[in-house]
Amino acid sequence: MLIGNAVHNLDTKGRIVIPAKYRDDFGATVFALKGVDGCIRLYPHEQFMQVLEKVRGGDVTKNHLRRKIMGSVEQISLDAQGRILLSEGLRSEAGITDRVRMVGMYDWLELWNEASLEKADEELSTEDELKLMAELGLA
């Protein structure tokens, strides 16, 4: 289960260490794609297969969206030190240049530019947060 958060720096080659607490969930391969909210999503194999099933199903008029999603997926191997090489394209889309905040989202891991994540967090008002917590039965 991918939960919690961590902050790491990209190295000069564009690699980032996947913290040990997440590595067992990923195994040797990570599936990376641009998240809809400006982050990079990293999926373990099993969870990515579930994403594929969702993308495959449904109305064929959604093929343009399927192409966009599937065309953006990168299959990345972890090296012996637990690092992955993030492509320039993914890093650029997410605005990631040096520091990366990782947030576990149960089935996937999000990689954020810290300023973008702070901005996204600020957009959620206290009232909205309380309402959502109540809807989830956590308030």
C-alpha positions, 0 to 999 in steps of 0.5 A: 500500500502506497501511503505517506510522503517523502521529499527527494532531489533529482540527480543531474541525470534526471533520476530519483530514488524511490524510497525503500518504503515504496520499493516493495510495492513496485518491484522492478518496473514502474509505469509512469504517466502524467496525472490530470492535476499536474503531477506524475503518477507512478503505478506498480504493475498490478495497479497499472493493469487495473488502469488498463482495464478501465481505459480499454472499456467503454465507448469507442468514441473515447479513443482520442482520450485513450491515445492520449493516456496510453501514448503518455505511459512510460515503463521504467525499470528501477536500477540497483540503487532503487532509482528511476530515470524520469524523462525530460517530457514528464519532468517538464509537464510536471514542472519538476526540476530538482526537489520532488515531493512524493505522495502515496495515494494507496494504489499509485505514487504521485510526484509533485513539484513542491510549489505546485502541490502547495498551490493545489493544497491551498485551493482546498478550503477548510470548509471543502476539506471538512465536507469531504472528510464528512462524506468519507465518514472521517469527520 
